[in-house]
Amino acid sequence: MVRFEGVYVAIVTPFTASYEVDYKRLTELCDWLISQGVNGLVPTGSLGEYATMSGEERAKVVETVIAAAAGRVPVVVGSAAPSTQQAVAWVRHAKESGAAGVMALPPINYKPLEHEVIAHYEALNAVGLPIVAYNNPHDYKVDLTPDLLAKLSKLENVVAVKEFSGDIRRVHEIIAKTDLEVMIGVDDLAMEGPLFGATGWISGVPNALPKEGVELFNLARQGKVKEASELYRHLVPLFHYDASPQLVQSIKYMMELAGFPVGPTRPPRLPLPEAGYQAIKKDFEYAVNRK
């Protein structure tokens, strides 16, 4: 049984002009994404700017998304935190709030030894909620290699991996060495991932173009390479922004272009230089004007 199948959107957090969390807009965003056919929602990831929130705000964002989903799609909560104890608390909060699972990074502010990585996941595993281990060796100090994932997969609740290395060969090796579900984590492998066995995609740009994201992923999973390739070629310039450090500003601007504005990013993220917005607009128009 595949638990986390299809397109899960790592949702942005809407803010007001004064940088307050806009919970009403967050509810509207969840409703809109579900109406467009996405398969799941992932709040409080890096794209959701979790690190800029107070504990109270973060908890309310999680609770708001779960309430908005209302059982229509699963909610997988980002649980990253500076210490294992704090991460465990967020996994526990997600479980108590009704989440279907958590997306869990290894230790984020320290380069741990392998036994420390395993101990971190053992502590999260003990809470009793399904875990999507998040491998992002570009932004953090740990690489969850296929061999390490094979060890983590022995934990009862570690059931999937969000694979963000950008190396499509990892998908093949993870499938060969583990029984984990593979969820592509970089948007610009959204076609190749499902073609080679990924059953899910934790996505960024589909905040702005959810219908197109779902269509692409489904075509690729069905092996319809020609149809998927035609759509992918138009989307991939936008997808590249998902792997940029400025992904939050970029995707929030795409949402404005899509007619669903969600406000600014919180400092230290500031508006992009004008040339950056011009480039995104050009790529967005190329994505939506395919005929």
Backbone as CSV, one residue per row, in Angstrom:
resi,resn,N_x,N_y,N_z,CA_x,CA_y,CA_z,C_x,C_y,C_z
1,MET,0.843,-1.199,0.000,0.000,0.000,0.000,0.880,1.252,0.000
2,VAL,0.592,2.174,-0.903,1.298,3.451,-0.947,0.532,4.446,-0.087
3,ARG,1.200,5.003,0.920,0.521,5.919,1.836,0.428,7.335,1.270
4,PHE,1.537,7.789,0.693,1.630,9.198,0.289,1.829,9.276,-1.218
5,GLU,0.749,9.019,-1.924,0.783,8.888,-3.377,0.336,10.184,-4.056
6,GLY,1.051,10.560,-5.120,0.627,11.694,-5.924,1.331,12.984,-5.555
7,VAL,0.671,14.093,-5.844,1.272,15.419,-5.695,0.863,16.034,-4.359
8,TYR,1.851,16.180,-3.491,1.676,16.850,-2.205,2.330,18.221,-2.316
9,VAL,1.573,19.262,-2.068,2.111,20.612,-2.207,2.689,21.074,-0.874
10,ALA,3.978,21.438,-0.904,4.607,22.071,0.255,4.125,23.518,0.270
11,ILE,3.085,23.775,1.033,2.363,25.033,0.876,3.113,26.208,1.511
12,VAL,2.984,27.346,0.839,3.511,28.595,1.381,2.619,29.038,2.538
13,THR,3.122,29.936,3.346,2.322,30.547,4.412,1.970,31.972,3.995
14,PRO,0.694,32.273,3.799,0.314,33.647,3.450,0.549,34.602,4.624
15,PHE,1.044,35.792,4.301,1.220,36.848,5.295,0.474,38.097,4.847
16,THR,0.065,38.893,5.821,-0.515,40.200,5.519,0.614,41.170,5.176
17,ALA,0.241,42.382,4.773,1.243,43.397,4.437,2.113,43.755,5.633
18,SER,1.600,43.492,6.846,2.371,43.770,8.063,3.034,42.507,8.617
19,TYR,3.127,41.479,7.783,3.853,40.237,8.097,3.182,39.377,9.156
20,GLU,1.888,39.558,9.368,1.156,38.654,10.239,0.680,37.451,9.429
21,VAL,0.605,36.287,10.062,0.084,35.121,9.353,-1.376,35.364,8.996
22,ASP,-1.700,35.136,7.722,-3.062,35.340,7.232,-3.762,33.975,7.207
23,TYR,-4.364,33.617,8.336,-4.965,32.289,8.467,-6.173,32.115,7.546
24,LYS,-6.904,33.183,7.304,-8.047,33.098,6.388,-7.567,32.765,4.979
25,ARG,-6.517,33.451,4.539,-5.979,33.170,3.206,-5.378,31.768,3.140
26,LEU,-4.803,31.312,4.244,-4.259,29.958,4.294,-5.365,28.927,4.083
27,THR,-6.496,29.141,4.720,-7.639,28.241,4.515,-8.093,28.271,3.059
28,GLU,-8.151,29.468,2.489,-8.546,29.595,1.077,-7.549,28.894,0.162
29,LEU,-6.268,28.991,0.490,-5.251,28.321,-0.313,-5.446,26.808,-0.277
30,CYS,-5.672,26.265,0.898,-5.902,24.823,1.011,-7.113,24.396,0.185
31,ASP,-8.204,25.145,0.300,-9.416,24.823,-0.462,-9.152,24.862,-1.963
32,TRP,-8.427,25.886,-2.406,-8.145,26.031,-3.835,-7.274,24.883,-4.345
33,LEU,-6.220,24.557,-3.615,-5.330,23.475,-4.052,-6.075,22.143,-4.115
34,ILE,-6.906,21.887,-3.127,-7.682,20.631,-3.137,-8.649,20.619,-4.309
35,SER,-9.269,21.760,-4.589,-10.210,21.829,-5.722,-9.512,21.608,-7.055
36,GLN,-8.218,21.882,-7.104,-7.443,21.707,-8.333,-6.880,20.297,-8.477
37,GLY,-7.142,19.440,-7.508,-6.802,18.034,-7.657,-5.539,17.556,-6.982
38,VAL,-4.910,18.384,-6.114,-3.692,17.901,-5.450,-4.058,16.773,-4.494
39,ASN,-3.084,15.940,-4.197,-3.327,14.734,-3.407,-3.026,14.892,-1.927
40,GLY,-2.292,15.953,-1.550,-1.957,16.160,-0.153,-1.347,17.525,0.072
41,LEU,-1.274,17.925,1.338,-0.738,19.228,1.717,0.376,19.044,2.744
42,VAL,1.420,19.872,2.609,2.561,19.806,3.527,2.834,21.204,4.072
43,PRO,2.302,21.538,5.253,2.593,22.842,5.863,3.886,22.816,6.668
44,THR,4.375,23.992,6.982,5.538,24.239,7.849,6.808,23.541,7.385
45,GLY,6.992,23.524,6.062,8.301,23.190,5.520,9.088,24.471,5.321
46,SER,10.255,24.354,4.687,11.056,25.560,4.443,10.317,26.528,3.532
47,LEU,9.553,26.007,2.571,8.765,26.880,1.695,7.664,27.587,2.472
48,GLY,7.245,26.993,3.579,6.248,27.609,4.453,6.827,28.568,5.463
49,GLU,8.142,28.815,5.386,8.813,29.797,6.256,8.643,29.482,7.743
50,TYR,8.691,28.192,8.068,8.471,27.794,9.463,9.476,28.430,10.419
51,ALA,10.698,28.652,9.941,11.747,29.153,10.829,11.515,30.596,11.264
52,THR,10.613,31.307,10.587,10.325,32.697,10.959,9.161,32.807,11.930
53,MET,8.538,31.678,12.289,7.314,31.719,13.083,7.584,31.515,14.568
54,SER,6.724,32.084,15.383,6.703,31.738,16.796,6.104,30.344,16.939
55,GLY,6.294,29.740,18.103,5.706,28.428,18.332,4.191,28.457,18.218
56,GLU,3.592,29.516,18.720,2.128,29.643,18.657,1.652,29.747,17.216
57,GLU,2.342,30.551,16.405,1.968,30.690,15.000,2.104,29.365,14.273
58,ARG,3.217,28.697,14.498,3.469,27.440,13.793,2.404,26.401,14.121
59,ALA,2.066,26.284,15.397,1.031,25.331,15.798,-0.310,25.681,15.151
60,LYS,-0.636,26.970,15.105,-1.921,27.373,14.534,-1.949,27.159,13.021
61,VAL,-0.807,27.340,12.343,-0.743,27.048,10.908,-1.056,25.570,10.662
62,VAL,-0.427,24.693,11.425,-0.675,23.256,11.283,-2.142,22.940,11.522
63,GLU,-2.688,23.465,12.586,-4.080,23.193,12.935,-5.031,23.752,11.883
64,THR,-4.706,24.924,11.329,-5.548,25.540,10.298,-5.568,24.696,9.033
65,VAL,-4.403,24.197,8.626,-4.340,23.389,7.407,-5.091,22.065,7.585
66,ILE,-4.929,21.431,8.725,-5.630,20.168,8.967,-7.141,20.392,9.000
67,ALA,-7.565,21.487,9.620,-9.000,21.801,9.648,-9.520,22.108,8.253
68,ALA,-8.739,22.835,7.456,-9.162,23.181,6.097,-9.234,21.951,5.212
69,ALA,-8.283,21.032,5.379,-8.305,19.807,4.574,-9.526,18.968,4.912
70,ALA,-9.912,18.963,6.158,-11.141,18.305,6.617,-11.252,16.862,6.121
71,GLY,-10.124,16.171,6.088,-10.136,14.778,5.679,-10.197,14.544,4.187
72,ARG,-10.266,15.623,3.405,-10.361,15.447,1.941,-9.050,14.954,1.351
73,VAL,-7.927,15.429,1.885,-6.604,14.959,1.486,-5.761,14.829,2.757
74,PRO,-4.726,13.993,2.730,-3.853,13.884,3.895,-3.004,15.141,4.064
75,VAL,-2.633,15.412,5.306,-1.729,16.504,5.635,-0.477,15.906,6.277
76,VAL,0.676,16.225,5.692,1.970,15.777,6.198,2.712,17.020,6.682
77,VAL,3.039,17.071,7.953,3.528,18.289,8.592,5.055,18.314,8.641
78,GLY,5.639,19.441,8.253,7.069,19.640,8.429,7.411,19.758,9.903
79,SER,8.421,18.975,10.346,8.714,18.906,11.779,10.118,19.385,12.132
80,ALA,10.786,20.075,11.210,12.173,20.488,11.450,12.280,21.405,12.661
81,ALA,13.351,21.202,13.434,13.610,22.028,14.620,15.075,21.869,15.004
82,PRO,15.605,22.832,15.773,17.030,22.795,16.103,17.460,21.600,16.946
83,SER,16.576,21.062,17.771,16.950,19.936,18.625,16.007,18.767,18.402
84,THR,16.484,17.583,18.736,15.634,16.394,18.633,14.414,16.536,19.525
85,GLN,14.593,17.064,20.722,13.468,17.225,21.646,12.379,18.112,21.050
86,GLN,12.794,19.216,20.410,11.809,20.105,19.792,11.127,19.430,18.601
87,ALA,11.902,18.702,17.794,11.317,18.010,16.643,10.305,16.967,17.110
88,VAL,10.631,16.239,18.171,9.689,15.259,18.724,8.399,15.950,19.149
89,ALA,8.521,17.123,19.763,7.331,17.861,20.200,6.453,18.240,19.006
90,TRP,7.080,18.608,17.889,6.286,18.965,16.713,5.649,17.731,16.076
91,VAL,6.325,16.600,16.114,5.705,15.359,15.626,4.516,15.003,16.514
92,ARG,4.685,15.155,17.804,3.592,14.851,18.731,2.410,15.801,18.486
93,HIS,2.703,17.077,18.273,1.625,18.035,17.992,0.904,17.659,16.706
94,ALA,1.666,17.263,15.671,1.051,16.863,14.402,0.125,15.668,14.607
95,LYS,0.578,14.704,15.388,-0.248,13.517,15.650,-1.526,13.893,16.381
96,GLU,-1.392,14.714,17.413,-2.558,15.112,18.210,-3.534,15.954,17.394
97,SER,-3.010,16.668,16.383,-3.858,17.541,15.567,-4.539,16.805,14.418
98,GLY,-4.154,15.553,14.173,-4.813,14.764,13.134,-4.060,14.661,11.830
99,ALA,-2.760,14.930,11.834,-1.961,14.806,10.611,-1.823,13.347,10.206
100,ALA,-1.625,13.138,8.903,-1.411,11.785,8.387,0.035,11.345,8.541
101,GLY,0.940,12.313,8.707,2.354,11.991,8.826,3.158,13.257,9.010
102,VAL,4.487,13.093,9.076,5.388,14.232,9.168,6.498,14.090,8.136
103,MET,6.995,15.237,7.696,8.180,15.313,6.846,9.333,15.725,7.748
104,ALA,10.313,14.831,7.933,11.293,15.025,9.000,12.714,15.067,8.467
105,LEU,13.353,16.214,8.668,14.771,16.355,8.371,15.599,15.664,9.448
106,PRO,16.845,15.299,9.123,17.792,14.907,10.166,18.192,16.144,10.975
107,PRO,19.073,16.026,11.955,19.523,17.217,12.692,19.991,18.310,11.740
108,ILE,19.531,19.568,11.966,19.698,20.608,10.955,20.789,21.628,11.246
109,ASN,21.264,21.708,12.475,22.239,22.769,12.755,23.547,22.219,13.303
110,TYR,23.829,20.971,12.943,24.999,20.280,13.469,25.284,19.135,12.520
111,LYS,26.539,18.884,12.212,26.881,17.768,11.326,27.026,16.500,12.158
112,PRO,25.974,15.702,12.236,25.980,14.566,13.142,26.685,13.347,12.549
113,LEU,27.111,12.476,13.426,27.599,11.163,13.023,26.404,10.267,12.700
114,GLU,26.680,9.172,12.018,25.581,8.326,11.567,24.716,7.838,12.727
115,HIS,25.332,7.433,13.822,24.528,6.910,14.931,23.659,8.011,15.543
116,GLU,24.082,9.275,15.416,23.268,10.380,15.911,22.060,10.630,15.002
117,VAL,22.259,10.487,13.692,21.138,10.599,12.752,20.107,9.520,13.053
118,ILE,20.581,8.299,13.241,19.664,7.187,13.517,18.930,7.416,14.834
119,ALA,19.651,7.882,15.855,19.009,8.141,17.149,17.942,9.228,17.032
120,HIS,18.207,10.240,16.209,17.231,11.314,15.987,15.934,10.732,15.416
121,TYR,16.061,9.902,14.393,14.861,9.309,13.798,14.213,8.285,14.718
122,GLU,14.999,7.603,15.535,14.411,6.682,16.518,13.500,7.441,17.479
123,ALA,13.931,8.636,17.889,13.116,9.443,18.800,11.822,9.890,18.120
124,LEU,11.913,10.298,16.851,10.704,10.689,16.119,9.801,9.476,15.905
125,ASN,10.396,8.344,15.586,9.656,7.118,15.325,8.803,6.710,16.525
126,ALA,9.315,6.977,17.725,8.626,6.543,18.943,7.286,7.239,19.153
127,VAL,7.080,8.375,18.497,5.804,9.100,18.648,4.658,8.300,18.032
128,GLY,4.955,7.562,16.956,3.932,6.697,16.372,3.179,7.283,15.206
129,LEU,3.811,8.194,14.458,3.189,8.791,13.276,4.062,8.472,12.067
130,PRO,3.473,8.155,10.896,4.286,7.872,9.710,5.228,9.021,9.379
131,ILE,6.461,8.664,8.998,7.517,9.640,8.763,7.984,9.574,7.324
132,VAL,8.046,10.747,6.678,8.719,10.913,5.398,10.079,11.526,5.716
133,ALA,11.142,10.734,5.649,12.481,11.271,5.900,12.829,12.225,4.762
134,TYR,13.416,13.352,5.113,13.669,14.409,4.126,15.170,14.507,3.896
135,ASN,15.597,14.129,2.697,17.011,14.213,2.346,17.281,15.465,1.526
136,ASN,17.989,16.422,2.127,18.335,17.661,1.432,19.793,18.009,1.735
137,PRO,20.731,17.314,1.058,22.144,17.535,1.361,22.689,18.861,0.855
138,HIS,21.899,19.601,0.074,22.350,20.898,-0.428,22.243,21.977,0.650
139,ASP,21.156,21.949,1.406,20.898,22.997,2.393,21.276,22.598,3.816
140,TYR,21.480,21.313,4.038,21.810,20.840,5.380,23.058,19.955,5.317
141,LYS,23.556,19.561,6.466,24.866,18.931,6.530,24.845,17.418,6.380
142,VAL,23.668,16.829,6.285,23.540,15.378,6.246,23.033,14.930,4.879
143,ASP,23.632,13.870,4.361,23.130,13.222,3.151,22.561,11.871,3.566
144,LEU,21.246,11.728,3.435,20.612,10.442,3.715,20.804,9.553,2.489
145,THR,21.948,8.908,2.432,22.288,8.054,1.293,21.377,6.835,1.261
146,PRO,21.306,6.159,0.135,20.498,4.937,0.095,20.902,3.922,1.156
147,ASP,22.206,3.803,1.451,22.634,2.866,2.491,22.148,3.285,3.870
148,LEU,22.184,4.591,4.152,21.681,5.071,5.436,20.163,4.943,5.503
149,LEU,19.487,5.219,4.405,18.033,5.056,4.372,17.631,3.598,4.595
150,ALA,18.461,2.669,4.122,18.172,1.251,4.354,18.145,0.947,5.848
151,LYS,19.024,1.593,6.598,19.027,1.412,8.057,17.824,2.094,8.698
152,LEU,17.515,3.316,8.237,16.371,4.034,8.807,15.048,3.335,8.486
153,SER,14.990,2.671,7.346,13.742,2.021,6.932,13.363,0.862,7.845
154,LYS,14.304,0.428,8.674,13.985,-0.634,9.633,13.124,-0.107,10.782
155,LEU,13.076,1.213,10.944,12.191,1.802,11.945,10.751,1.707,11.449
156,GLU,9.859,1.293,12.307,8.484,0.973,11.912,7.781,2.116,11.186
157,ASN,7.983,3.341,11.659,7.213,4.462,11.130,7.919,5.265,10.047
158,VAL,9.156,4.919,9.724,9.829,5.572,8.601,9.396,4.841,7.333
159,VAL,8.484,5.461,6.597,7.821,4.759,5.492,8.140,5.340,4.124
160,ALA,8.745,6.535,4.087,8.969,7.196,2.797,10.163,8.130,2.919
161,VAL,10.635,8.600,1.758,11.705,9.586,1.726,11.360,10.669,0.715
162,LYS,11.564,11.905,1.114,11.539,13.022,0.175,12.969,13.192,-0.325
163,GLU,13.199,12.868,-1.584,14.543,12.820,-2.150,14.838,14.118,-2.897
164,PHE,15.726,14.929,-2.299,15.991,16.271,-2.795,17.441,16.438,-3.263
165,SER,18.149,15.331,-3.469,19.552,15.457,-3.877,19.683,15.990,-5.296
166,GLY,18.648,15.782,-6.109,18.706,16.199,-7.507,19.332,15.166,-8.413
167,ASP,19.681,14.024,-7.875,20.311,12.951,-8.645,19.280,11.856,-8.881
168,ILE,18.821,11.731,-10.104,17.763,10.766,-10.403,18.230,9.341,-10.150
169,ARG,19.533,9.100,-10.165,20.036,7.758,-9.902,19.711,7.310,-8.492
170,ARG,19.536,8.254,-7.589,19.195,7.914,-6.208,17.860,7.158,-6.138
171,VAL,16.924,7.533,-6.997,15.615,6.871,-6.970,15.778,5.381,-7.209
172,HIS,16.555,5.020,-8.212,16.769,3.605,-8.520,17.404,2.881,-7.334
173,GLU,18.406,3.508,-6.732,19.140,2.840,-5.659,18.301,2.728,-4.396
174,ILE,17.505,3.738,-4.090,16.634,3.675,-2.912,15.613,2.556,-3.071
175,ILE,15.030,2.455,-4.257,14.049,1.400,-4.509,14.692,0.025,-4.397
176,ALA,15.946,-0.089,-4.866,16.639,-1.377,-4.816,17.015,-1.779,-3.388
177,LYS,17.351,-0.791,-2.546,17.911,-1.102,-1.236,16.939,-0.977,-0.072
178,THR,15.765,-0.382,-0.299,14.817,-0.172,0.792,13.404,-0.508,0.327
179,ASP,12.489,-0.502,1.276,11.070,-0.643,0.935,10.340,0.683,1.091
180,LEU,11.085,1.794,1.081,10.494,3.111,1.268,9.779,3.596,0.011
181,GLU,8.700,4.327,0.227,8.114,5.090,-0.877,9.052,6.251,-1.199
182,VAL,9.240,6.514,-2.470,10.086,7.637,-2.875,9.203,8.778,-3.350
183,MET,9.399,9.942,-2.729,8.707,11.158,-3.136,9.761,12.128,-3.664
184,ILE,9.638,12.504,-4.917,10.582,13.453,-5.492,10.444,14.780,-4.742
185,GLY,11.583,15.402,-4.450,11.546,16.635,-3.684,11.975,17.855,-4.447
186,VAL,12.551,17.674,-5.636,12.929,18.813,-6.480,11.979,18.863,-7.665
187,ASP,11.430,20.025,-7.915,10.422,20.144,-8.973,10.966,19.778,-10.347
188,ASP,12.262,20.059,-10.589,12.752,19.802,-11.944,13.141,18.349,-12.188
189,LEU,12.697,17.446,-11.294,12.697,16.010,-11.585,11.277,15.448,-11.497
190,ALA,10.285,16.325,-11.670,8.893,15.919,-11.511,8.418,14.991,-12.616
191,MET,9.108,14.935,-13.728,8.787,13.968,-14.766,9.642,12.712,-14.618
192,GLU,10.947,12.900,-14.457,11.848,11.752,-14.393,11.569,10.882,-13.166
193,GLY,11.257,11.512,-12.030,11.008,10.758,-10.807,9.928,9.701,-10.973
194,PRO,8.714,10.102,-11.332,7.660,9.087,-11.484,7.908,8.108,-12.624
195,LEU,8.625,8.520,-13.658,8.958,7.581,-14.731,9.799,6.426,-14.210
196,PHE,10.597,6.696,-13.165,11.521,5.682,-12.676,11.169,5.163,-11.281
197,GLY,9.905,5.322,-10.884,9.445,4.621,-9.703,9.013,5.457,-8.519
198,ALA,9.201,6.774,-8.548,8.691,7.607,-7.460,7.172,7.594,-7.487
199,THR,6.569,7.408,-6.336,5.106,7.359,-6.263,4.501,8.658,-5.758
200,GLY,5.350,9.591,-5.312,4.861,10.875,-4.827,5.806,11.998,-5.197
201,TRP,5.323,13.215,-5.026,6.107,14.423,-5.313,5.716,15.491,-4.313
202,ILE,6.645,15.883,-3.452,6.419,17.020,-2.560,6.899,18.250,-3.311
203,SER,5.955,19.069,-3.727,6.192,20.047,-4.787,6.127,21.477,-4.289
204,GLY,6.746,22.391,-5.071,6.758,23.803,-4.748,5.962,24.651,-5.718
205,VAL,6.349,24.619,-6.997,5.690,25.446,-8.014,4.195,25.146,-8.134
206,PRO,3.727,23.909,-7.883,2.272,23.697,-7.913,1.470,24.485,-6.890
207,ASN,2.110,25.228,-5.980,1.364,26.242,-5.230,0.669,27.203,-6.188
208,ALA,1.340,27.502,-7.307,0.815,28.448,-8.293,0.109,27.751,-9.447
209,LEU,0.601,26.570,-9.824,0.058,25.844,-10.976,-0.265,24.409,-10.570
210,PRO,-1.233,24.236,-9.681,-1.518,22.887,-9.174,-2.053,21.937,-10.226
211,LYS,-2.957,22.415,-11.068,-3.559,21.529,-12.065,-2.506,20.995,-13.031
212,GLU,-1.597,21.877,-13.438,-0.529,21.473,-14.353,0.417,20.482,-13.686
213,GLY,0.715,20.710,-12.405,1.583,19.790,-11.686,0.989,18.398,-11.585
214,VAL,-0.286,18.327,-11.247,-0.966,17.036,-11.135,-0.994,16.338,-12.495
215,GLU,-1.295,17.089,-13.537,-1.345,16.498,-14.877,0.004,15.915,-15.279
216,LEU,1.059,16.677,-15.037,2.399,16.216,-15.395,2.754,14.942,-14.640
217,PHE,2.552,14.947,-13.333,2.936,13.792,-12.533,2.150,12.549,-12.956
218,ASN,0.875,12.711,-13.202,0.056,11.566,-13.594,0.453,11.025,-14.968
219,LEU,0.745,11.914,-15.907,1.196,11.458,-17.224,2.482,10.655,-17.106
220,ALA,3.404,11.141,-16.299,4.678,10.437,-16.150,4.485,9.090,-15.467
221,ARG,3.652,9.032,-14.452,3.408,7.751,-13.768,2.757,6.741,-14.697
222,GLN,1.964,7.235,-15.634,1.315,6.350,-16.602,2.237,5.964,-17.753
223,GLY,3.459,6.487,-17.754,4.418,6.167,-18.804,4.150,6.864,-20.120
224,LYS,3.346,7.938,-20.086,3.028,8.673,-21.318,4.104,9.729,-21.549
225,VAL,5.241,9.262,-22.042,6.439,10.098,-22.120,6.250,11.274,-23.062
226,LYS,5.649,11.043,-24.210,5.490,12.124,-25.198,4.636,13.252,-24.623
227,GLU,3.488,12.886,-24.061,2.585,13.902,-23.524,3.205,14.609,-22.317
228,ALA,3.850,13.826,-21.446,4.488,14.419,-20.271,5.618,15.362,-20.680
229,SER,6.400,14.961,-21.682,7.539,15.774,-22.116,7.103,17.114,-22.673
230,GLU,6.011,17.119,-23.422,5.526,18.371,-24.003,5.141,19.359,-22.912
231,LEU,4.478,18.882,-21.868,4.084,19.747,-20.752,5.297,20.146,-19.917
232,TYR,6.161,19.186,-19.666,7.340,19.397,-18.822,8.272,20.463,-19.390
233,ARG,8.459,20.458,-20.698,9.368,21.436,-21.319,8.924,22.859,-21.050
234,HIS,7.614,23.062,-20.946,7.102,24.408,-20.676,7.192,24.764,-19.195
235,LEU,7.134,23.752,-18.334,7.141,24.003,-16.902,8.537,24.037,-16.291
236,VAL,9.478,23.338,-16.911,10.780,23.153,-16.249,11.541,24.458,-15.998
237,PRO,11.421,25.514,-16.841,12.098,26.764,-16.464,11.603,27.302,-15.121
238,LEU,10.300,27.172,-14.849,9.770,27.576,-13.543,10.233,26.633,-12.446
239,PHE,10.289,25.343,-12.764,10.664,24.351,-11.754,12.072,24.590,-11.213
240,HIS,12.946,25.138,-12.037,14.317,25.369,-11.575,14.361,26.310,-10.363
241,TYR,13.378,27.214,-10.261,13.375,28.158,-9.135,13.176,27.437,-7.803
242,ASP,12.582,26.253,-7.837,12.311,25.501,-6.618,13.602,25.076,-5.916
243,ALA,14.685,24.956,-6.680,15.971,24.544,-6.105,16.870,25.737,-5.779
244,SER,16.339,26.940,-5.902,17.104,28.155,-5.628,16.914,28.578,-4.175
245,PRO,17.917,29.223,-3.561,17.714,29.749,-2.196,16.566,30.745,-2.107
246,GLN,16.229,31.381,-3.219,15.124,32.353,-3.244,13.800,31.712,-3.671
247,LEU,13.644,30.437,-3.396,12.448,29.734,-3.855,11.166,30.328,-3.282
248,VAL,11.200,30.820,-2.041,9.956,31.306,-1.435,9.490,32.585,-2.125
249,GLN,10.406,33.545,-2.311,10.036,34.768,-3.022,9.553,34.441,-4.433
250,SER,10.244,33.513,-5.086,9.923,33.182,-6.479,8.541,32.557,-6.593
251,ILE,8.243,31.608,-5.730,6.963,30.902,-5.827,5.815,31.794,-5.379
252,LYS,6.047,32.636,-4.383,4.983,33.574,-4.003,4.678,34.549,-5.144
253,TYR,5.688,34.932,-5.897,5.436,35.804,-7.045,4.688,35.048,-8.144
254,MET,5.025,33.781,-8.353,4.267,32.974,-9.319,2.796,32.905,-8.926
255,MET,2.523,32.817,-7.632,1.140,32.759,-7.182,0.419,34.068,-7.462
256,GLU,1.128,35.181,-7.338,0.551,36.477,-7.706,0.218,36.493,-9.194
257,LEU,1.129,35.985,-10.016,0.888,35.927,-11.462,-0.287,35.010,-11.793
258,ALA,-0.476,33.986,-10.975,-1.569,33.033,-11.192,-2.905,33.554,-10.680
259,GLY,-2.906,34.754,-10.079,-4.143,35.335,-9.579,-4.510,34.891,-8.183
260,PHE,-3.517,34.360,-7.442,-3.776,33.946,-6.067,-2.675,34.515,-5.162
261,PRO,-2.660,35.833,-4.946,-1.598,36.440,-4.132,-1.678,36.004,-2.680
262,VAL,-0.495,35.856,-2.057,-0.429,35.386,-0.677,0.454,36.283,0.191
263,GLY,0.712,37.499,-0.277,1.460,38.452,0.527,2.960,38.282,0.424
264,PRO,3.704,39.002,1.260,5.162,39.030,1.178,5.803,37.824,1.863
265,THR,7.127,37.776,1.773,7.914,36.855,2.599,8.401,37.616,3.825
266,ARG,8.618,36.892,4.892,9.109,37.517,6.118,10.626,37.699,6.048
267,PRO,11.134,38.837,6.506,12.583,38.998,6.610,13.177,37.877,7.486
268,PRO,14.376,37.403,7.146,15.339,38.092,6.278,15.083,37.977,4.785
269,ARG,14.061,37.232,4.360,13.747,37.188,2.929,13.112,38.512,2.506
270,LEU,13.731,39.190,1.572,13.262,40.470,1.068,12.831,40.321,-0.386
271,PRO,12.139,41.326,-0.945,11.779,41.263,-2.359,13.011,41.051,-3.238
272,LEU,12.795,40.369,-4.361,13.875,40.110,-5.307,14.220,41.378,-6.088
273,PRO,15.419,41.447,-6.669,15.708,42.519,-7.629,14.717,42.449,-8.791
274,GLU,14.453,43.582,-9.406,13.447,43.640,-10.470,13.751,42.660,-11.593
275,ALA,15.029,42.467,-11.898,15.394,41.531,-12.965,14.937,40.109,-12.636
276,GLY,14.937,39.782,-11.360,14.475,38.453,-10.957,12.998,38.265,-11.236
277,TYR,12.200,39.274,-10.935,10.772,39.197,-11.207,10.491,39.143,-12.709
278,GLN,11.246,39.881,-13.477,11.063,39.858,-14.925,11.338,38.474,-15.497
279,ALA,12.383,37.823,-14.979,12.714,36.478,-15.459,11.618,35.479,-15.095
280,ILE,11.102,35.577,-13.863,10.033,34.671,-13.448,8.786,34.884,-14.295
281,LYS,8.453,36.148,-14.544,7.263,36.445,-15.350,7.393,35.878,-16.751
282,LYS,8.564,36.001,-17.351,8.797,35.448,-18.686,8.609,33.933,-18.679
283,ASP,9.178,33.265,-17.683,9.063,31.806,-17.601,7.633,31.377,-17.279
284,PHE,6.930,32.180,-16.474,5.534,31.859,-16.150,4.664,31.947,-17.396
285,GLU,4.854,32.994,-18.181,4.066,33.148,-19.402,4.357,32.008,-20.384
286,TYR,5.608,31.556,-20.443,5.959,30.422,-21.288,5.255,29.151,-20.803
287,ALA,5.123,29.011,-19.477,4.476,27.821,-18.919,2.997,27.772,-19.200
288,VAL,2.320,28.922,-19.129,0.854,28.916,-19.240,0.361,29.112,-20.665
289,ASN,1.229,29.637,-21.537,0.828,29.862,-22.931,1.452,28.784,-23.808
290,ARG,0.926,27.549,-23.685,1.559,26.416,-24.351,1.052,26.182,-25.750
291,LYS,-0.054,26.781,-26.124,-0.651,26.452,-27.426,-0.068,27.323,-28.528
